[in-house]
Amino acid sequence: STSLMRELAAAGNLTVLNEVSHQFTPQGVTAMLLVSESHIAIHTWPEWGYAALDVVSCKKLPKSTIEKMRELTSRLLRCREVSGDLTVRGFHPRRP
């Protein structure tokens, strides 16, 4: 999971600062990659065949980058389906 997050960071040209992960018993993992632009996090539930992945960036990611991230996720996690939503959030000051 940390290798996936590092590949996603590279695809988005995000700057990796640190990572932390926890392996649950008997299965599952929660991991977070801290990047200068915010973070990437994954939570897995192998018993359900499910993973939740968040890519949060204050830097705008082009649609082509988001699609590449979906493809990486599908390939590296061997997903049958990757779904998600793009949410723009945060402070967006108006320029004079």
C-alpha positions as CSV (number, residue, x, y, z in Angstrom):
1,S,0.0,0.0,0.0
2,T,2.8,2.4,0.6
3,S,4.3,1.6,-2.8
4,L,0.9,2.4,-4.4
5,M,0.8,5.7,-2.5
6,R,4.4,6.6,-3.6
7,E,3.4,5.8,-7.2
8,L,0.4,8.0,-6.9
9,A,2.5,10.8,-5.5
10,A,5.0,10.5,-8.4
11,A,2.1,10.5,-10.9
12,G,0.8,13.7,-9.4
13,N,4.3,15.2,-9.0
14,L,3.7,15.5,-5.3
15,T,6.5,15.9,-2.8
16,V,6.8,13.1,-0.3
17,L,7.7,14.1,3.2
18,N,7.0,11.0,5.4
19,E,4.9,7.9,5.7
20,V,3.2,5.9,8.5
21,S,1.3,2.6,8.4
22,H,-0.3,0.1,10.7
23,Q,-0.9,-3.5,9.9
24,F,-4.0,-4.9,11.6
25,T,-4.4,-8.4,12.9
26,P,-5.5,-10.6,11.3
27,Q,-5.6,-8.4,8.2
28,G,-6.0,-4.9,6.8
29,V,-3.8,-1.9,6.8
30,T,-4.1,1.9,7.3
31,A,-1.4,3.9,5.8
32,M,-0.7,7.6,5.1
33,L,1.8,9.4,2.9
34,L,2.4,12.9,4.0
35,V,3.2,15.2,1.0
36,S,4.0,18.9,0.9
37,E,0.7,19.4,-1.0
38,S,-1.4,17.5,1.7
39,H,-1.7,13.7,2.0
40,I,-2.5,10.3,0.5
41,A,-4.2,7.7,2.7
42,I,-5.4,4.2,2.3
43,H,-7.6,1.9,4.5
44,T,-8.1,-1.7,3.5
45,W,-10.6,-4.4,4.4
46,P,-9.3,-7.5,2.7
47,E,-12.2,-9.6,4.2
48,W,-14.6,-7.4,2.2
49,G,-12.3,-7.0,-0.9
50,Y,-12.5,-3.2,-0.3
51,A,-10.1,-0.4,0.0
52,A,-10.7,3.3,0.5
53,L,-8.1,5.7,-0.9
54,D,-7.9,9.5,-0.5
55,V,-5.7,11.7,-2.5
56,V,-5.8,15.2,-1.1
57,S,-3.8,18.0,-2.7
58,C,-3.8,21.8,-2.6
59,K,-2.2,21.6,-6.0
60,K,-4.7,21.2,-8.9
61,L,-4.4,17.8,-10.5
62,P,-5.3,17.7,-14.2
63,K,-7.9,15.1,-15.4
64,S,-5.2,13.1,-17.1
65,T,-3.3,12.8,-13.9
66,I,-6.4,11.7,-12.0
67,E,-7.1,9.1,-14.7
68,K,-3.5,7.9,-14.4
69,M,-4.0,7.6,-10.6
70,R,-7.1,5.5,-11.2
71,E,-5.2,3.2,-13.6
72,L,-2.4,2.8,-11.1
73,T,-4.8,2.0,-8.3
74,S,-6.6,-0.6,-10.4
75,R,-3.4,-2.3,-11.5
76,L,-1.6,-2.3,-8.2
77,L,-4.5,-3.3,-6.1
78,R,-5.9,-5.6,-8.8
79,C,-9.3,-4.0,-8.5
80,R,-12.4,-5.0,-10.5
81,E,-13.7,-1.5,-10.1
82,V,-12.3,1.9,-9.1
83,S,-14.9,4.6,-8.3
84,G,-14.4,8.0,-6.9
85,D,-15.4,11.6,-6.7
86,L,-13.4,14.7,-7.2
87,T,-14.1,17.3,-4.5
88,V,-12.6,20.7,-4.6
89,R,-12.3,22.1,-1.1
90,G,-10.3,24.5,0.9
91,F,-9.7,28.2,0.8
92,H,-9.8,29.8,-2.6
93,P,-9.2,33.6,-2.3
94,R,-10.5,35.9,-4.9
95,R,-7.8,37.8,-6.7
96,P,-8.3,41.6,-7.0
